[in-house]
Amino acid sequence: MSRATVSPMLVRLAAEKATGALLRDHGTLYLVDGRVVHAESPAAPGVDVLLTTGGRLPREGWDEAVDRAGAHRAVGRFLVDSGRLHDGELEICHLGAVFDAAFFALSPTSGPTRFRYGVGHWFGTVRPVSAEAVERETVRRRELLDAVWPYAAVDTAPVVPRPASPGQTVGARQRALLAAADGERTPAELARLLGRPAFHTLLDVRRLAAAGLVETPLSPEPTPPPSALSALPVADPDIALLRRLRDALEAHL
């Protein structure tokens, strides 16, 4: 994939130094003078979740900032000026949220892409990012996910833990993810529950899948024609396990 074609419209708007909101199926990017100043996606926790669920900011502190500064598009500035966050903390958290949401907003889609000129976001500008940097990071993240485990079905399926092999261990972050996985929550739901960026949660899930520590959803098999059903042997009950082992071996080659 060419890095210049993740979103041709984003490239054009950056060249025009446009200001407004780029709306796509999976999220929205906000631009000021052609640079990305905010992004949001239903697939990614927002800055509020990262700050409050992550334990850095009480929910009431966030709500007050929105109430008092949202109409002025200055929530981020209010959090710093009121002493709730340091400049560096806000910048790091906001940049993380922007790249996280942009990754999903710029995912491939067959739906329309629209731009609403002059539309801003109530959070306000913290540190603008070039469209080129956003596209480059989006491509890097796609490639990283595929390098770890090239089966995207785990990204949207409920995370179902599997028993570890004797002597097999995982880090603290992945242990917390496995502990929260109840067989029903998807990676996006786990990200919100844990107050973590969605992309990093996906990355952990794919690493766990490659290690055989979470179930790997199988792609639907094509349905044979009715005339061929009688010729099919009875399915081996261990075929799913064998496929997971095959996938894990291929991922480590």
N, C-alpha and C positions, 0 to 999 in steps of 0.2 A: 504493500500500500504506500502510495506517495504521501509524505507528511503534509503536503500542501493541499490535499484533497479530503482531509477529515471533514471539513465543512467549507466548501467553496464560498458560501455566503459570508461566513465569518472572516475569511481572508479578504473578501471584497469590502466588507464593512470596516475592517481595520485600515485598509488602504484609503477609504473615504474619511477616516477619522470620525465615524458616526457615533452618535449617542442614542441609546435606547435599549430595548430588550429583544434578544434573539430567542424566539420560541420554537422549540422542537418537541417531538413526541415525549421524550424522556427528561425534559428539564428546560431551564431557561438560563441564558447568559446575559448579564447586564454590562453594557459598554458605556464608557465615557471617553470621548475623543478617540474612538477606535481601540481602546484598551479595556480589558476585562476587569471589572471592579467587584463583581459578585456573581455567584452562580447558585442555583438551587435545583434539586431533583427529588422526586418522590422516592427514589431509590437510595438516597444518601441522607444521613442525619444532618440537620442544620447546625449552625453555630450555637444555637441555644442548647441543643442536646449535648454537643461536645463539651460545652462549658458547665452545664448544670448536672447532667448525669455523670459526667466525668469528675464532678466534685469540686471544680474550681470556683464556681459561682452559685450562690443560692438561687433557687427559682424566683423568689420574690425580688431579688436584685435584678434579675433579667427582666421580669415583668415591669418593674418600675422604669427601667431604661427605655423599654418599648413605649410605655405610656407617656413618658415625658419628652422623649426625643424622636420617636418614630415619625411623627408628622413633619419633622424638620429634616428627615433622612440623615440623622446624626446619632444613631444608637451606639455605634462603635465609639465615636468620640465621647459620648456621655459616659460610657463605661470606664474610660481612661480618666476623664476630667473629674469624675466622682470618686476616684480612688479605688474602684472595684477591680480594675485590671491595670497592669503596667503596659506601656506601649508595645514592648516586645512580645508579651504574652498574647495580646490581642492580634498582633500581626501574624504570629506563627499559627494561632488557632484559625484565624480567618483565611489565610493562604491555604492551609490544609483543607478547610471546608470548600473553598473555591475549586481547587484541583479535584477534590473528591466528587463534588456535584458535576463539574464539567466533564469528567470521565464518562458519567452516565448520560448527561445531556447530549454529548457528541457521539453516542453509540450509533451504529448503523440503523437507519430507519427508512421506511417506505412512505412515511407520512409527510405532510407539508412542513416546510420551514418558513417561518414568517418573522418579520422584524417590525417592531413598533417604535417609531422614532420618538425621542424625547422622554420615554418612560424610564424612571429611575427606581431604585430599591430603597426601602425605608431604612435599611441598615446603614447606608452611607458608604463613602469611599474610605478604605484603609490604605491599601497599597495596590495600585493598578498593576496588572500583569499584561504583557503583550500577548496578542492572539497567537503569535508564533510559538511562544513558550507554552501556552495552554495546549495547542495542537501537538507539540513535540512531547509533552508529558503524557498526553492521552495515548499517543502511539506507543510510547515506552511502556506504559502500564499494560496495554493490550498484549504487547510482546512478552512482558514478564509473566503475566498470567498463563499464556500459552506455553511458555518454557517450563513452568512449574508443573502444570497438569493440563493438557490440551483438550479437556472435556468440559465444555461450558455448562453442561446440565447441572453440575453441582452448584452453580451460582444462584439458581432460583429454586432449587428443590429444598424441602426440609432437611436440616442437618441431622443425620442419624449416626450417632457414635458407634464404633465397633470396638471390641476388646483389643487391648494392646497385646502384642506378642511378648513373650518372656524377655525381660531386659530392655524393652522398648520404652523410651521416655520422650516427653515433650516439654517445651518451655512453659513458664508461668502464664504467659499470655494465651497460649493455645490450650492450656489446662482450664483456664477460666472460660474459654469459649466452649470447650467440650462439656464443662459442668453446666453451662446454661442451655446447651442443646438438648431439647426434650423430644426430638423426633418429629416435631411439628413446626418449630420456628425455622424460617428461612435465614440465609446469611444477612439479608437486609434487616430483618426483625431482630436478629442477634446484635447487629451493629447498634441499633437504637437502644436495645436493652442494656448493653454494656457501655454506651456512650463513646463508641469508637467510629472512626471513618469507615464507610462501607467498603471502599476498595481494599483497605488493609484487612478487613474481615474476610473478603473474598479470597485474598491471597493466602490467609491462614487456612481457610477451608480447602483450597486447592492443595496446599502443602500437606494437610492432614489426609486428603484423599489419596495423594501420591504415596503416603506412608501406610495406607490401608486402615486408617483410624476413623474414617467416616465412610458411610455407604456411598457408592457411586451409582447414580441413576443410570439405567441403561436406555439407549435410544430405542424408540419403538421399532419393533421388527415389522417388515412388510407382511400383511396378511395374505396367506396363500389362497388361490382360488378354491372354491368349495370342492371341486373335483379332485384336488390334490390333498385334501385334509386326511383322507383315509390312508394315504401312503406315508404320512408322517409318523415316526416312532414316538413313543411316549417320552416327554421331556425329562432329561436327567435333572433331579432336584438340586444337584450341585453345579449346574451350568452357570448360574449367576456368580457363584464364588470363583469359578474358573475364569470367567471373564474379568472379574476384578483383579485377579492375580495376573492375568495376561496384561491388562491395562497398566498395572503398577510396574511390571517388568519393562514394558515398552517405554514408560515414562522415565525410567532410570538408565536406559541405554544411551 
